[in-house]
Amino acid sequence: MKWTAFANIRAHDQHRVFRACDVDDFVSASLGPERCGLIIGERTDERVTRKIAESLPWATLIANDCDEPPEWWTGPWIGSIRRGPSVQPGDVLSVSPGSPVVRFLHRRASRANVLFVTARCNCLCLMCSQPPIEENDDWRFEELLAQIELIDRQVPELTITGGEPTLLGEKLGQLIARCKEHLPNTALHVLSNGRLLADGVLATRLARIQHHDLVWGIPLNAEVARVHDEIMGAPGAFAETMLGIHHLLRAGHKVEIRVILQAGNIDRLPEIARYIFWNMPNVVHVTFMGLEPIGLARKNAAKIRIDVASHVGSLREALGFLESRGIVASLYNIPLCLVDRDLWRFCRKSISDWKSAYLAACAGCGAKTECCGFFDSVTPEWVSTRVARIVSMDGAA
């Protein structure tokens, strides 16, 4: 629910995408008022508010704490925001007729904003945290184009994700080009299984956009086809993904390899690392990632669940091999207390801010500011027995 809220919504007769603004933000954003929702509040001088509101054609007025609009306002209204985050200047929102839901497409305060392009996918991964929905959601494309134009130009990074982004085909290129135009300093991270890049056509066309900082994050969950395909839930996925990766690299794209840690591959990590080095030595990053225990991961728990702390040796060998060959490697979504200190330098605070949490056992831990913590969806059966408070980064409890 952290990217949605409920509200008292009135007079919205069409689907709208707009940026929430106070007066200062509106002036700095250089957007027409018809693309902005003016945030008002009880502390605002009503005479000033009325003058500003009535003098410009705002997309809507917004009040986090007021249920009813001012008596002088008869236009679109969003009030009494509840069961979700409050609306802040710089947020990008959407509302639809007849719905009490406010969707947060972009939150200025978040460090984990995404462009969610589709809920469809051509894989059915054992550990998928968001199982695909096979329905036509082409409507998202126009919303995304509008969203990109409303985002702060100084946002450092956006992730393009789904579902499977390459299912958009040529439209994915249009989104990347729109980002290049409106967000010229923003890095893009495209999360894809790489299968639809196997013929090289899309990889080549996307390279022609010449985005200044775009990285593809592609899963390689085993060094042999049988295991990778089983994990991805798609026969032939390994061959298509490898072809896709090679076409991306040949076209000049930057590629990050992602290995999702689970029972099917945890003891193969050294072999996966060697395979990456011998076949893709020019990838920019390799990440070994703890999985998120929701969606299909929860359904397939008996088949995939592991205690990472019991497989530190496999991680150490894989990470050390890559590091010694000059390939940057990291551990994502793994709390510091689950691995030995010599591996802490690989650990990243990687869990998105809107779904990270700490356990009762973390209270008073001296490493919390450096530790990724846990997914907020974690339940006791997914928690390692090795979870423990760390006195400080210099000495463990």
C-alpha positions as CSV (number, residue, x, y, z in Angstrom):
1,M,0.0,0.0,0.0
2,K,3.0,2.3,0.2
3,W,2.5,3.5,-3.4
4,T,-1.2,4.0,-3.1
5,A,-3.5,5.9,-0.8
6,F,-7.2,6.4,-0.5
7,A,-8.8,9.8,-0.6
8,N,-12.0,11.8,-1.0
9,I,-11.9,12.4,-4.8
10,R,-14.4,14.6,-6.6
11,A,-15.0,16.0,-10.0
12,H,-12.3,13.9,-11.8
13,D,-14.2,12.9,-14.9
14,Q,-11.1,11.4,-16.7
15,H,-7.9,9.6,-16.0
16,R,-5.3,12.2,-14.9
17,V,-1.6,12.2,-14.4
18,F,-0.2,15.2,-12.6
19,R,2.5,16.6,-10.4
20,A,1.8,17.7,-6.9
21,C,3.1,21.2,-6.2
22,D,3.1,23.9,-3.6
23,V,3.6,27.4,-4.9
24,D,7.4,27.3,-4.7
25,D,7.6,23.9,-6.5
26,F,5.2,25.0,-9.2
27,V,7.5,28.0,-10.0
28,S,10.6,25.9,-10.2
29,A,9.0,23.0,-12.2
30,S,8.2,25.1,-15.3
31,L,5.1,23.1,-15.9
32,G,1.6,24.4,-16.9
33,P,-0.9,24.5,-14.1
34,E,-3.1,22.1,-15.9
35,R,-0.5,19.4,-15.3
36,C,-0.1,20.2,-11.6
37,G,-2.2,19.6,-8.5
38,L,-1.9,22.5,-6.0
39,I,-1.4,21.3,-2.4
40,I,-3.3,23.4,0.1
41,G,-3.4,23.1,3.9
42,E,-5.0,24.5,7.1
43,R,-1.9,26.7,7.7
44,T,-2.2,28.4,4.4
45,D,-3.7,31.9,4.3
46,E,-7.1,31.2,2.7
47,R,-7.2,34.5,0.9
48,V,-3.8,33.8,-0.7
49,T,-4.8,30.2,-1.5
50,R,-8.1,31.3,-3.1
51,K,-6.3,33.9,-5.3
52,I,-3.7,31.4,-6.5
53,A,-6.2,28.6,-7.0
54,E,-8.8,30.6,-8.9
55,S,-6.3,32.5,-11.1
56,L,-4.9,29.4,-12.8
57,P,-6.4,26.2,-14.4
58,W,-5.0,23.6,-11.9
59,A,-5.5,19.9,-12.6
60,T,-6.8,19.6,-9.1
61,L,-6.5,20.9,-5.6
62,I,-5.1,18.5,-3.0
63,A,-5.4,18.6,0.8
64,N,-3.8,15.8,2.9
65,D,-5.9,16.5,6.0
66,C,-9.1,18.2,4.7
67,D,-12.1,16.2,3.7
68,E,-14.1,18.9,2.1
69,P,-12.9,21.4,-0.5
70,P,-13.2,25.2,0.3
71,E,-16.7,26.4,-0.4
72,W,-15.4,28.6,-3.2
73,W,-13.8,25.7,-5.1
74,T,-15.9,23.7,-7.5
75,G,-13.2,22.0,-9.6
76,P,-11.4,18.7,-9.2
77,W,-10.6,17.8,-5.6
78,I,-8.5,15.3,-3.7
79,G,-8.8,15.4,0.1
80,S,-8.4,13.4,3.2
81,I,-5.4,11.3,2.2
82,R,-5.4,8.1,4.2
83,R,-4.1,4.5,4.3
84,G,-1.0,5.5,2.5
85,P,1.7,8.3,2.3
86,S,0.7,11.9,2.3
87,V,1.1,13.8,-0.9
88,Q,4.3,15.9,-1.0
89,P,5.5,18.5,-3.5
90,G,7.3,16.8,-6.4
91,D,5.2,13.6,-6.2
92,V,3.7,12.4,-9.5
93,L,0.2,11.0,-9.1
94,S,-2.7,9.5,-11.0
95,V,-6.4,9.2,-10.4
96,S,-9.3,7.7,-12.3
97,P,-13.0,8.5,-12.4
98,G,-15.1,6.6,-9.8
99,S,-12.1,5.4,-7.9
100,P,-11.0,6.5,-4.4
101,V,-7.4,5.4,-5.0
102,V,-4.5,7.8,-5.5
103,R,-1.6,6.1,-7.2
104,F,1.9,7.4,-6.5
105,L,3.8,7.0,-9.8
106,H,6.9,8.8,-8.4
107,R,7.7,9.9,-4.9
108,R,10.3,12.6,-4.5
109,A,11.3,11.3,-1.1
110,S,12.0,7.8,-2.3
111,R,15.4,6.6,-3.5
112,A,13.8,3.6,-5.3
113,N,11.5,5.1,-8.0
114,V,10.6,3.0,-11.0
115,L,8.9,3.1,-14.4
116,F,6.7,0.1,-14.2
117,V,6.0,-0.7,-17.9
118,T,3.9,-3.9,-17.8
119,A,2.7,-6.7,-15.6
120,R,3.1,-9.2,-18.4
121,C,6.2,-11.5,-18.6
122,N,7.5,-14.3,-20.8
123,C,8.9,-16.2,-17.8
124,L,7.4,-17.7,-14.7
125,C,10.3,-17.7,-12.2
126,L,10.1,-19.9,-9.2
127,M,11.0,-16.9,-7.0
128,C,9.0,-14.2,-8.8
129,S,7.9,-11.6,-6.2
130,Q,5.3,-10.2,-8.6
131,P,3.7,-13.0,-10.6
132,P,2.8,-11.9,-14.1
133,I,-0.7,-11.0,-15.1
134,E,-1.5,-11.8,-18.7
135,E,-3.8,-8.9,-19.6
136,N,-3.6,-6.0,-21.9
137,D,-2.0,-3.1,-20.1
138,D,-0.9,-1.1,-23.0
139,W,-2.6,1.9,-21.3
140,R,0.5,2.2,-19.1
141,F,2.6,3.5,-22.0
142,E,0.9,6.9,-22.4
143,E,0.9,7.2,-18.6
144,L,4.6,6.6,-18.5
145,L,5.3,9.2,-21.1
146,A,3.4,11.7,-19.0
147,Q,5.1,10.6,-15.8
148,I,8.6,11.1,-17.3
149,E,7.8,14.7,-18.2
150,L,6.6,15.5,-14.6
151,I,9.6,14.0,-12.7
152,D,12.3,16.2,-11.2
153,R,15.0,16.7,-13.8
154,Q,17.7,16.1,-11.1
155,V,16.5,12.6,-10.1
156,P,19.7,10.5,-10.0
157,E,18.3,7.1,-11.2
158,L,15.2,5.3,-12.4
159,T,14.6,1.6,-12.8
160,I,12.6,0.4,-15.8
161,T,10.9,-2.8,-14.7
162,G,7.8,-5.0,-14.9
163,G,7.0,-7.8,-15.8
164,E,9.3,-7.9,-18.8
165,P,10.1,-4.5,-20.3
166,T,11.2,-5.8,-23.7
167,L,7.6,-7.0,-24.3
168,L,7.1,-3.3,-25.3
169,G,9.3,-3.8,-28.3
170,E,9.9,-0.5,-30.1
171,K,8.0,1.4,-27.4
172,L,10.7,0.6,-24.9
173,G,13.0,2.7,-27.1
174,Q,10.5,5.6,-27.1
175,L,10.5,5.5,-23.3
176,I,14.3,5.5,-23.1
177,A,14.4,8.4,-25.6
178,R,11.8,10.3,-23.6
179,C,14.0,9.9,-20.5
180,K,17.0,11.1,-22.4
181,E,15.2,14.2,-23.5
182,H,13.5,15.2,-20.2
183,L,15.8,13.6,-17.7
184,P,19.2,14.2,-19.3
185,N,21.2,13.5,-16.1
186,T,19.2,10.5,-14.9
187,A,20.7,7.0,-14.9
188,L,18.5,4.2,-16.1
189,H,18.5,0.6,-14.9
190,V,16.5,-1.8,-17.1
191,L,15.5,-5.1,-15.4
192,S,15.0,-7.7,-18.1
193,N,15.4,-11.5,-18.6
194,G,17.0,-10.7,-21.9
195,R,15.2,-13.4,-23.9
196,L,13.6,-11.0,-26.5
197,L,17.0,-9.5,-27.3
198,A,18.2,-12.9,-28.7
199,D,17.9,-11.8,-32.3
200,G,20.0,-8.7,-31.8
201,V,17.5,-6.3,-33.5
202,L,16.1,-4.6,-30.4
203,A,19.6,-4.4,-28.7
204,T,21.0,-2.6,-31.8
205,R,18.1,-0.2,-32.1
206,L,18.2,0.8,-28.5
207,A,21.9,1.4,-28.7
208,R,21.3,4.0,-31.3
209,I,19.5,6.1,-28.8
210,Q,22.9,6.6,-27.1
211,H,21.6,7.1,-23.6
212,H,24.4,8.4,-21.5
213,D,24.0,6.0,-18.5
214,L,21.9,2.9,-19.1
215,V,22.6,-0.5,-17.5
216,W,20.7,-3.8,-18.1
217,G,20.2,-6.0,-15.1
218,I,19.7,-9.6,-16.4
219,P,19.4,-12.8,-14.3
220,L,21.7,-15.7,-14.9
221,N,20.7,-18.2,-12.2
222,A,22.9,-21.1,-13.3
223,E,25.8,-21.9,-15.7
224,V,23.9,-24.7,-17.4
225,A,20.7,-24.5,-19.3
226,R,18.7,-27.1,-17.4
227,V,19.0,-25.4,-14.0
228,H,18.6,-21.9,-15.3
229,D,15.5,-22.8,-17.4
230,E,13.9,-24.6,-14.4
231,I,14.4,-21.6,-12.2
232,M,13.1,-19.2,-14.8
233,G,10.1,-21.4,-15.6
234,A,10.8,-21.2,-19.3
235,P,12.4,-23.9,-21.5
236,G,15.0,-22.4,-23.8
237,A,15.5,-19.3,-21.6
238,F,19.2,-19.9,-21.0
239,A,20.1,-19.9,-24.7
240,E,17.9,-16.9,-25.4
241,T,19.3,-14.9,-22.4
242,M,22.9,-15.6,-23.3
243,L,22.3,-14.5,-26.9
244,G,20.6,-11.4,-25.6
245,I,23.5,-10.6,-23.3
246,H,26.0,-11.0,-26.1
247,H,24.0,-8.8,-28.5
248,L,23.8,-6.1,-25.8
249,L,27.5,-6.2,-25.1
250,R,28.4,-6.2,-28.8
251,A,26.1,-3.2,-29.4
252,G,27.9,-1.3,-26.6
253,H,25.4,-1.6,-23.8
254,K,26.4,-2.0,-20.1
255,V,25.2,-5.3,-18.6
256,E,24.9,-6.3,-14.9
257,I,24.4,-10.0,-14.2
258,R,22.1,-10.9,-11.4
259,V,22.1,-14.3,-9.6
260,I,19.1,-14.9,-7.3
261,L,20.2,-17.1,-4.4
262,Q,18.1,-20.2,-3.8
263,A,18.4,-23.9,-3.3
264,G,18.8,-24.7,-6.9
265,N,22.0,-22.6,-7.4
266,I,23.5,-21.7,-4.0
267,D,26.2,-24.4,-4.3
268,R,26.9,-23.6,-7.9
269,L,28.0,-20.0,-7.3
270,P,31.7,-20.6,-8.0
271,E,30.9,-22.3,-11.3
272,I,28.5,-19.5,-12.2
273,A,31.3,-17.0,-11.4
274,R,33.7,-18.8,-13.6
275,Y,31.2,-19.1,-16.4
276,I,30.6,-15.3,-16.3
277,F,34.3,-14.5,-16.4
278,W,35.1,-16.9,-19.3
279,N,32.0,-15.9,-21.4
280,M,31.2,-12.3,-20.4
281,P,34.3,-10.7,-18.8
282,N,33.2,-7.2,-19.9
283,V,30.0,-7.1,-17.8
284,V,30.1,-4.1,-15.5
285,H,28.7,-5.8,-12.3
286,V,27.7,-9.1,-10.9
287,T,25.2,-9.2,-8.0
288,F,24.3,-12.2,-5.8
289,M,20.9,-11.4,-4.5
290,G,18.8,-12.6,-1.6
291,L,15.2,-13.2,-2.8
292,E,12.1,-11.4,-1.7
293,P,9.8,-13.9,0.2
294,I,6.5,-13.0,-1.5
295,G,4.6,-14.0,-4.6
296,L,5.8,-17.3,-6.2
297,A,8.8,-17.4,-3.8
298,R,6.4,-18.0,-0.9
299,K,4.4,-20.6,-3.0
300,N,7.6,-22.4,-3.9
301,A,9.3,-22.0,-0.5
302,A,9.9,-25.7,0.1
303,K,11.8,-25.9,-3.2
304,I,13.9,-22.7,-3.1
305,R,14.3,-21.5,0.5
306,I,17.8,-21.5,2.0
307,D,19.7,-20.1,4.9
308,V,22.3,-18.0,3.2
309,A,24.4,-18.1,6.4
310,S,25.0,-21.8,5.8
311,H,26.5,-21.2,2.4
312,V,29.0,-18.5,3.1
313,G,31.8,-20.6,1.7
314,S,30.2,-20.8,-1.8
315,L,29.6,-17.0,-1.7
316,R,33.2,-16.3,-0.6
317,E,34.7,-18.4,-3.4
318,A,32.5,-16.8,-6.1
319,L,33.0,-13.2,-4.9
320,G,36.7,-13.7,-4.5
321,F,37.1,-15.2,-8.0
322,L,35.3,-12.3,-9.6
323,E,37.2,-9.7,-7.6
324,S,40.5,-11.2,-8.5
325,R,39.6,-11.0,-12.2
326,G,38.7,-7.3,-12.0
327,I,34.9,-7.8,-12.1
328,V,32.9,-5.7,-9.7
329,A,30.7,-8.0,-7.5
330,S,28.2,-7.3,-4.8
331,L,25.9,-9.0,-2.3
332,Y,22.3,-7.6,-2.4
333,N,19.5,-8.1,0.2
334,I,21.8,-9.9,2.6
335,P,22.0,-8.6,6.2
336,L,25.5,-8.1,7.5
337,C,25.1,-10.6,10.4
338,L,24.5,-13.4,7.9
339,V,28.0,-13.3,6.4
340,D,31.5,-13.2,7.8
341,R,33.2,-9.8,8.1
342,D,35.6,-10.4,5.2
343,L,32.5,-10.3,3.0
344,W,31.0,-7.1,4.4
345,R,32.8,-5.0,1.8
346,F,30.6,-6.7,-0.9
347,C,27.3,-6.0,0.9
348,R,25.1,-3.2,-0.3
349,K,22.2,-1.4,1.3
350,S,20.0,-2.6,-1.6
351,I,16.4,-3.2,-0.4
352,S,14.1,-0.4,-1.7
353,D,13.3,2.1,1.0
354,W,9.6,1.5,0.8
355,K,9.9,-2.3,1.5
356,S,12.8,-2.5,3.9
357,A,12.4,-3.4,7.6
358,Y,14.4,-4.5,10.6
359,L,13.6,-7.3,13.1
360,A,13.3,-7.1,16.9
361,A,16.7,-8.8,17.0
362,C,18.1,-5.7,15.2
363,A,17.3,-3.4,18.1
364,G,20.4,-1.6,19.2
365,C,22.5,-3.1,16.4
366,G,25.6,-0.9,15.7
367,A,25.5,-1.8,12.0
368,K,21.9,-0.8,11.1
369,T,23.0,2.3,9.2
370,E,25.2,0.2,6.9
371,C,22.9,-2.9,6.7
372,C,20.2,-3.5,4.2
373,G,18.0,-5.1,6.8
374,F,15.1,-7.4,5.6
375,F,12.2,-7.2,3.2
376,D,9.1,-6.2,5.1
377,S,7.4,-9.3,3.8
378,V,9.7,-11.6,5.7
379,T,8.1,-14.2,8.0
380,P,9.8,-16.3,10.7
381,E,10.5,-19.3,8.4
382,W,12.6,-17.1,6.1
383,V,14.7,-15.7,8.9
384,S,18.2,-17.3,9.5
385,T,19.0,-18.5,13.0
386,R,22.2,-16.6,12.7
387,V,20.5,-13.2,12.8
388,A,22.2,-11.3,15.7
389,R,22.9,-7.8,16.9
390,I,26.3,-6.4,15.9
391,V,27.8,-4.2,18.6
392,S,29.6,-2.0,16.1
393,M,31.2,-2.2,12.7
394,D,34.4,-2.9,14.6
395,G,33.2,-5.7,17.0
396,A,30.3,-8.2,16.9
397,A,28.1,-9.2,19.7
